[in-house]
Amino acid sequence: MAHAKFPVEVLTPEGEVFNGEVEMVSTRTTLGQIGILARHAPLLATLEPTELRLYKTETDVLRFAQAEGYLQVGGNHALLLVEEAYPVAELDVNEIRERLQVAEREIEEAGEDTERRRVAERDKRRWERFLSLVQ
């Protein structure tokens, strides 16, 4: 069954990743998995690293590795502001493993520096999640 389409934008600090109409957005907030359809109630949420799925139709699905960020829904429009978003098909498993190792080293070297540790732990969670999308 087809659903009504609505505009969605996915933006990173480097620029626009997606701008178009979809039937559904599937992502993860800090409270859990969420699906957004047309005419969804207004919403503001914090996003966790996950697989972002943009359903252009039931069978045409764009898949992205999505980092932390924010989701705003209002006026029949969804805006995702995320640190990073990469098409899953373009992920390099070796590069992700290297970044995961760097994050693990940062955690070990952080010592009493709680901010450094927090950032490294966040990065580790992100790279672990991205790695799970390509294995």
Backbone bond lengths (Angstrom), bond angles and torsions (degrees), N, CA, C in turn:
res aa  C-N    CA-C-N  psi(-1)  N-CA   C-N-CA  omega(-1)  CA-C   N-CA-C  phi
1 M - - - 1.449 - - 1.524 109.62 -
2 A 1.307 117.65 125.27 1.458 122.33 -179.35 1.526 110.37 -75.18
3 H 1.309 114.24 145.19 1.458 121.43 177.15 1.523 108.67 -110.02
4 A 1.319 115.96 157.58 1.458 120.52 175.49 1.526 109.09 -63.70
5 K 1.315 116.42 146.25 1.459 121.10 179.08 1.525 110.19 -94.34
6 F 1.333 114.53 156.76 1.458 121.20 178.12 1.524 108.40 -148.23
7 P 1.341 117.91 155.44 1.462 120.80 -177.41 1.532 112.43 -75.52
8 V 1.343 113.79 140.62 1.463 121.82 179.16 1.525 108.47 -135.59
9 E 1.323 114.99 138.14 1.462 121.11 174.19 1.527 107.98 -124.01
10 V 1.333 115.76 136.88 1.458 122.16 173.19 1.523 106.22 -121.87
11 L 1.338 115.33 116.73 1.464 121.31 -176.37 1.520 110.70 -122.18
12 T 1.343 115.40 142.24 1.459 122.63 173.08 1.526 107.11 -121.88
13 P 1.325 118.64 171.15 1.470 119.30 175.44 1.532 112.63 -59.01
14 E 1.330 117.83 -24.07 1.464 121.67 179.45 1.522 112.45 -83.50
15 G 1.316 118.06 -14.06 1.454 120.12 178.65 1.518 113.41 137.67
16 E 1.320 113.75 -166.77 1.464 121.77 -175.73 1.531 111.00 -77.27
17 V 1.330 115.94 130.52 1.458 122.38 177.37 1.522 110.00 -100.09
18 F 1.331 116.26 -36.93 1.464 121.07 179.44 1.522 108.80 -151.76
19 N 1.329 114.78 142.10 1.456 120.99 174.16 1.522 106.10 -151.92
20 G 1.312 115.67 106.31 1.455 119.25 -178.14 1.516 110.96 -176.78
21 E 1.325 115.13 -171.78 1.463 120.55 -179.67 1.519 109.88 -102.67
22 V 1.318 115.04 140.30 1.459 122.14 178.54 1.525 109.44 -136.61
23 E 1.325 114.83 164.62 1.463 120.01 174.58 1.521 111.50 -88.48
24 M 1.371 116.15 -29.44 1.464 119.32 -178.19 1.523 110.43 -157.67
25 V 1.320 114.81 147.52 1.460 123.66 172.68 1.520 106.73 -115.16
26 S 1.333 116.62 131.73 1.462 121.61 175.59 1.526 107.71 -123.27
27 T 1.336 116.17 123.54 1.461 121.67 -178.59 1.527 108.79 -151.06
28 R 1.333 116.63 -174.43 1.463 121.25 179.69 1.516 109.88 -126.42
29 T 1.322 115.46 127.27 1.460 121.58 173.13 1.521 108.33 -97.92
30 T 1.319 116.55 177.38 1.463 119.98 177.42 1.530 111.03 -64.93
31 L 1.335 117.00 -17.29 1.467 120.87 179.24 1.526 113.14 -96.40
32 G 1.331 117.24 -7.85 1.460 120.38 178.21 1.515 112.86 134.82
33 Q 1.331 114.71 -176.09 1.459 122.33 -178.37 1.527 110.57 -65.47
34 I 1.357 116.30 144.98 1.457 120.16 -179.92 1.523 109.32 -143.48
35 G 1.322 114.82 143.84 1.451 121.79 173.46 1.517 108.46 -118.86
36 I 1.318 116.14 132.84 1.465 121.78 -178.08 1.519 107.96 -114.45
37 L 1.326 116.22 125.67 1.461 122.69 174.74 1.525 108.86 -112.60
38 A 1.321 116.59 171.46 1.464 121.53 177.32 1.532 109.71 -55.57
39 R 1.313 115.00 147.21 1.464 123.68 178.21 1.536 113.20 62.05
40 H 1.322 116.49 29.25 1.464 120.91 176.81 1.526 108.81 -66.41
41 A 1.297 116.74 148.85 1.467 121.71 176.44 1.530 109.69 -60.31
42 P 1.319 118.00 150.91 1.470 120.11 177.82 1.529 110.50 -55.21
43 L 1.313 114.46 143.16 1.461 120.17 -173.80 1.519 109.39 -154.76
44 L 1.321 115.94 142.76 1.457 123.03 170.63 1.514 105.98 -133.41
45 A 1.347 117.40 124.39 1.459 120.48 -175.36 1.520 110.72 -143.26
46 T 1.315 115.24 154.23 1.455 122.71 173.60 1.521 107.89 -91.60
47 L 1.333 116.65 133.95 1.454 121.70 -176.34 1.519 112.26 -100.81
48 E 1.318 115.00 146.69 1.459 123.97 176.39 1.531 108.89 -106.07
49 P 1.330 118.10 158.96 1.461 119.61 174.68 1.533 110.23 -59.25
50 T 1.326 115.87 135.16 1.456 120.28 -176.80 1.513 109.84 -169.60
51 E 1.299 115.38 -176.68 1.457 121.50 169.47 1.522 107.43 -91.16
52 L 1.308 115.95 114.58 1.459 122.35 175.53 1.522 107.30 -86.21
53 R 1.316 115.94 126.26 1.466 120.64 176.80 1.519 109.58 -117.22
54 L 1.326 114.86 127.44 1.458 121.94 176.45 1.522 106.78 -113.35
55 Y 1.322 115.68 111.20 1.457 121.86 -177.30 1.527 109.47 -89.72
56 K 1.319 115.90 100.59 1.462 119.78 175.00 1.528 108.79 -70.94
57 T 1.330 115.85 -37.13 1.463 125.06 169.76 1.522 105.43 -146.27
58 E 1.319 117.10 -179.68 1.470 119.63 178.94 1.519 111.97 -61.92
59 T 1.328 117.25 -30.23 1.462 120.64 -176.43 1.530 113.65 -106.97
60 D 1.314 118.93 -11.96 1.462 123.08 179.06 1.524 108.21 -107.19
61 V 1.337 115.18 96.65 1.468 121.48 -173.98 1.524 109.44 -119.73
62 L 1.328 115.99 125.26 1.460 121.53 174.12 1.528 107.61 -92.04
63 R 1.328 115.90 129.50 1.460 121.58 -177.67 1.522 110.01 -115.01
64 F 1.339 115.79 130.38 1.457 122.40 179.10 1.518 110.18 -129.44
65 A 1.322 116.38 147.28 1.459 122.02 166.51 1.524 105.12 -85.41
66 Q 1.308 116.23 113.22 1.463 122.87 -173.70 1.522 110.24 -107.32
67 A 1.327 116.38 130.42 1.461 121.66 176.48 1.527 109.82 -87.91
68 E 1.320 116.02 -168.53 1.457 122.19 179.26 1.527 110.27 -64.13
69 G 1.325 115.36 155.34 1.450 118.90 177.62 1.504 112.40 171.20
70 Y 1.331 114.66 -151.86 1.461 121.60 -176.55 1.522 110.41 -136.19
71 L 1.316 114.95 149.00 1.454 123.04 176.58 1.517 107.93 -121.88
72 Q 1.326 115.45 129.95 1.461 120.96 174.66 1.521 107.25 -125.63
73 V 1.328 115.62 127.83 1.457 121.94 176.70 1.519 107.23 -123.34
74 G 1.318 115.69 130.17 1.459 120.33 178.16 1.515 109.82 -176.90
75 G 1.306 116.55 147.37 1.456 120.68 178.59 1.515 112.87 60.31
76 N 1.328 116.49 34.86 1.468 122.99 -179.71 1.529 111.63 59.19
77 H 1.340 116.24 39.25 1.462 123.56 -179.09 1.525 107.86 -143.52
78 A 1.338 117.21 140.75 1.466 121.17 176.03 1.521 109.49 -118.81
79 L 1.327 115.20 135.90 1.454 122.63 178.65 1.519 107.70 -125.91
80 L 1.328 116.52 123.47 1.453 122.15 175.93 1.520 107.87 -113.06
81 L 1.316 116.63 118.18 1.460 123.28 176.18 1.525 106.44 -107.30
82 V 1.334 117.01 109.02 1.462 120.79 -173.72 1.528 110.89 -128.66
83 E 1.319 115.37 152.89 1.460 121.14 178.96 1.522 111.40 -62.04
84 E 1.333 116.66 -42.10 1.453 122.18 -178.86 1.517 108.90 -149.16
85 A 1.326 115.96 150.30 1.466 121.55 172.84 1.522 107.03 -154.28
86 Y 1.330 115.51 120.96 1.458 121.83 -178.06 1.525 109.48 -125.47
87 P 1.323 117.57 138.19 1.468 118.27 172.19 1.530 109.14 -57.57
88 V 1.319 117.53 131.10 1.467 121.62 -177.19 1.526 110.69 -55.70
89 A 1.313 117.65 -39.34 1.462 121.44 -178.13 1.531 112.51 -64.02
90 E 1.325 117.99 -19.28 1.464 121.30 -178.08 1.524 113.37 -98.93
91 L 1.322 117.77 1.02 1.463 120.41 -179.21 1.525 110.29 -69.60
92 D 1.335 115.73 140.38 1.463 122.65 178.28 1.532 107.69 -105.83
93 V 1.329 116.44 111.24 1.459 121.15 -174.88 1.528 111.37 -59.97
94 N 1.326 118.22 -37.21 1.469 120.34 -179.71 1.527 111.39 -68.03
95 E 1.314 117.10 -40.76 1.469 120.54 178.03 1.532 110.40 -64.31
96 I 1.318 116.79 -40.77 1.470 120.21 179.27 1.526 110.13 -64.12
97 R 1.337 116.81 -42.96 1.471 120.02 178.70 1.526 110.86 -61.37
98 E 1.338 117.00 -40.61 1.473 120.21 177.54 1.523 110.98 -62.55
99 R 1.317 117.01 -44.81 1.469 120.02 179.57 1.530 111.24 -64.54
100 L 1.316 116.64 -35.55 1.466 121.08 176.85 1.525 109.96 -64.66
101 Q 1.310 117.59 -42.09 1.465 121.17 178.02 1.526 111.29 -63.58
102 V 1.325 116.53 -40.21 1.474 120.70 177.51 1.526 109.63 -61.27
103 A 1.318 116.74 -44.92 1.473 120.38 179.77 1.524 110.62 -62.60
104 E 1.322 117.43 -41.16 1.469 120.61 179.04 1.524 111.12 -64.29
105 R 1.347 116.98 -40.08 1.465 120.60 176.49 1.529 110.68 -63.90
106 E 1.332 116.71 -41.35 1.469 120.95 178.99 1.530 110.68 -60.47
107 I 1.323 116.91 -40.06 1.467 120.46 178.60 1.521 109.37 -61.67
108 E 1.334 116.71 -46.13 1.465 121.08 -179.63 1.523 111.97 -62.65
109 E 1.338 116.50 -38.33 1.460 121.36 -175.61 1.531 113.62 -85.96
110 A 1.318 117.18 -8.42 1.471 120.76 -175.03 1.526 112.76 -64.67
111 G 1.315 116.40 -31.17 1.463 119.20 179.81 1.523 111.33 57.38
112 E 1.330 116.05 -126.56 1.462 122.29 -178.22 1.535 112.84 -86.52
113 D 1.323 117.19 -1.83 1.466 121.95 -178.63 1.536 108.83 -77.62
114 T 1.323 116.23 93.26 1.470 120.57 -173.90 1.525 112.98 -66.68
115 E 1.329 117.56 -33.27 1.471 119.59 178.69 1.527 110.24 -69.19
116 R 1.293 116.90 -43.68 1.476 120.80 177.59 1.527 110.19 -60.72
117 R 1.324 116.30 -41.91 1.472 120.78 178.72 1.529 110.65 -64.92
118 R 1.324 117.50 -43.01 1.465 120.91 -179.43 1.524 110.96 -60.76
119 V 1.324 116.71 -44.99 1.465 121.05 179.40 1.528 110.33 -63.87
120 A 1.312 117.23 -44.05 1.474 120.98 -179.70 1.528 111.40 -64.87
121 E 1.332 116.65 -39.23 1.472 119.55 178.07 1.530 111.03 -66.96
122 R 1.337 116.79 -37.89 1.462 120.67 175.82 1.524 110.03 -62.16
123 D 1.331 116.37 -46.01 1.459 120.44 179.39 1.529 111.08 -62.62
124 K 1.315 116.64 -40.21 1.463 120.19 179.14 1.523 110.60 -60.96
125 R 1.337 117.43 -45.38 1.476 120.75 178.57 1.532 110.59 -60.37
126 R 1.335 116.33 -42.78 1.465 121.08 179.95 1.527 110.47 -60.07
127 W 1.349 116.79 -50.95 1.467 119.44 -176.05 1.516 111.81 -69.28
128 E 1.317 118.16 -32.91 1.469 119.79 174.50 1.519 110.59 -62.72
129 R 1.323 116.19 -42.53 1.470 120.35 179.54 1.531 111.22 -66.09
130 F 1.331 116.71 -44.23 1.460 120.32 178.59 1.523 110.58 -62.31
131 L 1.337 117.09 -40.49 1.460 121.31 179.51 1.526 110.79 -62.45
132 S 1.331 116.74 -37.48 1.476 119.68 179.23 1.533 111.77 -65.33
133 L 1.326 118.11 -21.91 1.460 121.34 179.94 1.515 113.24 -78.56
134 V 1.347 117.16 -20.00 1.467 120.34 -176.82 1.512 113.32 -111.11
135 Q 1.301 118.37 0.12 1.475 120.42 179.68 1.499 111.12 -101.14
